[in-house]
Amino acid sequence: MPVHHAWCTTSITGRFSSLYETRPSKSHLAYQLLALLNSGRLKLYAREDAPRTTYEECWQQVRKARYRLPEPETLDFYVDPGDGHDDFLCSLALLTEAVTGAVPAISACVRPRPLYADEGPY
């Protein structure tokens, strides 16, 4: 497998880190992408809010995405070269690395005041 080099931001601080795309690192990204998808934390722009060609190409790659398990505990994802490219798919996977360790917005950390004096945390 050829080794590719990619850059991605690691947090909302805007710091960049280097990522070499090897079979284990791509597998790690694939599992992180699945975790975001399965938890409902990955959202894409609605059709009317995105540039038409970008939206269509991204969804075409997502629909044509395939996976394989080349080794135990190793997950690989791809788009068959005859079906197109996997650039958007790889970008989505790289986003999982970028959001790792991201700090939630301050507003998400503010807890509401209790309504009653004897109110518990639940």
C-alpha positions in Angstrom: 0.0 0.0 0.0 1.5 3.4 -0.9 2.1 5.7 2.0 0.4 9.1 1.6 1.0 12.1 3.7 -1.9 14.3 4.9 -2.3 17.3 7.2 -5.2 17.8 9.4 -6.1 20.2 12.3 -6.1 18.4 15.6 -8.4 20.6 17.6 -10.2 23.9 17.5 -7.0 25.6 18.4 -6.0 25.3 14.8 -2.9 23.3 15.3 -1.8 21.1 12.4 -0.5 17.6 12.7 1.1 15.3 10.2 -0.6 12.0 9.4 1.0 9.3 7.3 -1.6 7.1 5.6 -0.6 3.5 6.2 -2.8 0.5 6.4 -3.0 0.8 10.3 -3.6 4.5 10.3 -6.3 4.3 7.6 -7.9 1.5 9.5 -7.9 3.7 12.6 -9.6 6.5 10.6 -12.2 4.0 9.3 -13.1 2.9 12.8 -13.3 6.5 14.0 -15.5 7.4 11.0 -17.8 4.4 11.8 -18.0 5.6 15.4 -19.1 9.1 14.3 -21.7 7.7 11.9 -23.1 5.1 14.3 -23.4 7.7 17.1 -25.1 10.3 14.8 -22.4 12.8 15.4 -21.4 13.2 11.7 -23.6 15.6 9.7 -23.3 16.8 6.2 -24.9 19.9 4.7 -28.4 19.7 3.4 -28.7 19.7 -0.3 -30.0 23.2 -0.5 -27.2 24.6 1.8 -24.3 23.1 -0.2 -22.7 23.8 -3.6 -24.6 21.4 -6.0 -21.6 19.8 -7.6 -19.7 19.3 -4.3 -22.8 17.9 -2.7 -23.5 15.4 -5.5 -19.9 14.2 -5.8 -19.6 13.7 -2.0 -22.7 11.7 -1.8 -21.8 9.7 -4.9 -18.5 8.7 -3.2 -20.3 7.9 0.0 -22.8 5.7 -1.8 -20.1 3.9 -3.8 -17.9 3.3 -0.8 -16.9 -0.3 -0.1 -14.9 -1.9 2.7 -12.7 -4.9 3.1 -11.0 -6.6 6.1 -7.5 -7.4 4.8 -6.2 -8.5 8.2 -7.7 -9.2 11.6 -8.9 -6.0 13.2 -8.0 -4.0 10.1 -10.7 -2.2 8.2 -10.1 -0.6 4.8 -12.5 1.6 2.9 -12.3 2.6 -0.8 -14.2 3.5 -3.9 -13.6 1.2 -6.8 -11.5 3.2 -9.4 -14.1 2.3 -12.1 -16.7 4.0 -10.0 -14.8 7.2 -9.3 -12.6 8.7 -6.6 -12.6 8.6 -2.8 -11.3 12.1 -2.0 -14.4 13.2 -0.1 -14.6 9.9 1.7 -11.0 10.2 2.8 -11.6 13.8 3.8 -14.5 12.7 6.0 -12.3 10.1 7.6 -9.6 12.8 8.2 -12.2 14.9 10.0 -12.5 12.2 12.6 -8.9 12.8 13.5 -9.3 16.6 13.5 -12.2 16.4 16.0 -10.4 14.0 18.4 -9.8 15.9 21.6 -11.8 18.9 20.5 -13.2 20.9 23.4 -17.0 21.4 23.3 -18.3 24.9 23.1 -18.5 26.8 26.4 -22.2 27.0 26.0 -22.4 23.2 25.9 -20.7 23.1 29.3 -23.0 25.5 31.2 -25.4 23.5 33.4 -28.9 24.9 34.0 -29.7 26.2 37.5 -31.8 23.8 39.6 -35.4 24.8 39.7 -36.0 23.4 43.2 -33.7 23.4 46.3 -33.8 19.7 46.8 -33.4 18.8 43.0 -30.8 16.2 42.4 -28.5 15.8 39.3 -31.1 13.5 37.6 
